[in-house]
Amino acid sequence: MSLDSKIPAGPISDKWTDYKNHINLVNPANKRNIDIIVVGTGLAGGSAAATLAELGYNVKAFCFQDSPRRAHSIAAQGGINAAKNYQGDGDSTFRLFYDTVKGGDYRAREANVHRLAEVSANIIDQCVAQGVPLAREYGGLLDNRSFGGTLVSRTFYAKGQTGQQLLLGAYSAMNRQIGRGKIKMHNRHEMLDLVIVNGKARGIIARNLVTGEIERHSAHAVVIASGGYGNVFFLSTNAMGSNATAAWKIHKKGAFFANPCYTQIHPTCIPVSGDHQSKLTLMSESLRNDGRIWVPKSLEDAKAIREGKKKPTDLAENERDYYLERRYPSFGNLVPRDIASRAAKERCDAGFGVNKTGEAVYLDFAAAIERYGKDQARIKHLDENDMKLVKKLGTEVVANKYGNLFQMYEKIVDENPYETPMMIYPAVHYTMGGTWVDYNLMTTIPGCFSIGESNFSDHGANRLGASALMQGLADGYFVLPYTIGDYLAPDIKTGTISTDLPEFVEAENNVREQLNKFINNNGTHSVDHFHKKLGKIMWDKVGMARNAKGLTEAIDEIAALREEFYRDVKVPGSIDSFNQELEKAMRVADFLELGELFAKDALHRNESCGGHFREEYQTPEGEAQRDDENFAYVAAWEYKGKPSEAVLHKEPLVFDNVKLVQRSYK
């Protein structure tokens, strides 16, 4: 099967507008006869469900949480990018497009990224109209802050709760349509298979997680908006319930899976404290606007801090190594996430880590507090040399910008970050890979669409900060509602899809068979036992730095672990009841296949780019070394029975609007 990305012809700045002008539309009177299933109710799924219902389609929305407002999008903290140029600092649609392509280390599809930049400004207008409380300057205009990988301030934010506030906007829009009966909401339901009828996606099999009932749901199109697969590492910043099942089920039914090895390691997370942990906590990238990252200059000081003999505040300025400012003077602490993460790992591997495990660096706000304090003292005509007053005033400014993040840190670590520098270390955060989609956001299965983090399309090999929220809302509010109409236009006379079709019966029986196998398996180990083992393999050999030997070992180890899992997992309880162990078993089964494909993809890509760092391919300075001649393509994998037999399809990436150069943030 050949890949057809359906990218329109013409200049990149005109593609989306011309495309919308010529695609097929569905008459408003016909939309009420068409059903659409949306799986996932985060920013992508929630905005899509609300918009499609507003247009007149009948929407069936599914989430495994008890409410759409508990989708993982709620955890996003720092902000959302948009090319508004409110700061007058030279921003533009093209600059946002260029920064995003460059930030993805030239491994993203140009046409999709430019469309994303174009609609970004509309997202802010939409959210303001919904009442989302984005931060404002003294005069009442919307405020912006900087994020990594850019030289302009284009990130809109709502303190450290941006994802929550944006999700509440989409949730409110959904609720309006639920009240009108245009959205049928299925909370506490999990999609376990896709139903294909005559080559088209026509429904799903879902399990009611409260009663255990297996249900059939039909529609004229299915939209997957189920997020990413970061929990394949077990420990990540994702919610513990976040999983890859919906995306993986459609992969096994024919949707190609693209670039699984492109996974973002976020540099600003609370470090691992022990084997007892089940997840990690993100500290927003926005903190790098004002926090300075450092480790001790001397190994003796680092050792003394680890042993509790010294405190970070005991070290003078000249005893600290602000290594990002030293290595990347142009961007300093705001280099992209992959660069900041590898730099932290390099310092800790060299022995300069500052917590008991040796895997932490400092994020220090003392300089920002002093700077803001002096500014406030001058504004208020107070003594800027009174350091006690300066500290008080500066702390108030920092608390106003980041207070909830500081509070969260103190509750977890039991240290006051206003007084003592935060400790941070990289952790798995976001997945840039996902189901392959064309320009219409449709997978290789006709009628099956994938939006937000569940697809691969916009971020290349690394996602810049504040881009995930932008993509999710762009796909849901402003892209899918157009492109899905083009697909559905011929379906207006199809009528309701019956769930009694043999394809639905077969899919339901397959789901029941897998569930019964787990329940009847007389194993000795819990699901988490195997998930933790998988996570350790992934982090140790497929994590921040990879090499051919480790990846080859990982592939074999994951395959062996998968066999052991099916042979020895113990799932208590029954199918026809509330059973969280059974839920987890289904999800971990998918992770055990996805993990192997992940490692296989990383092994085949003999280059380093963005978040994919192969130790064999790096510059003398330790930076990622791309191979544009041989690897400037999307790696889309076709399922053939098991991960080891997956077939690679390549979508060449064409760069007509940006110059391919080795990415530099010096």
Secondary structure by P-SEA (a helix, b strand, c coil): ccccccccccccccaaaaaaaccccccccccccbbbbbccccaaaaaaaaaaaaaccbbbbbbcccccccccccccccccccccccccccccaaaaaaaaaaaacccccaaaaaaaaaaaaaaaaaaaaacccccccccccbbbbbbccccccccccccccaaaaaaaaaaaaaaaaaaaccccccccccccbbbbccccccbbbbbcccccbbbbbbccbbbbcccccccccccccccccccaaaaaaaaaabbbbcccccccccccccccccccccccccccccccccbbbbccccaaaaaaaaaccccccccccccccaaaaaacccccccccaaaaaaaaaaaaaaccccccccccccccaaaaaaaaaaaaaaaacccccaaaaaaaaaaaaaaaacaaaaaaaaaacccccccbbbbbbbcccccccccccccccccccccccccccccccccccccccaaaaaaaaaaccccaaaaaaaaacccccccccccccaaaaaaaaaaaaaaaaaaaccccccaaaaaaaaaaaaaacccccccaaaaaaaaaaaaaaaaaaaabbbbccccccccaaaaaaaaaaaaaaaaaaaaaaaaaccccccccccccccccccccccccccccccbbbbbccccccbbbbbbccccccccccccccc
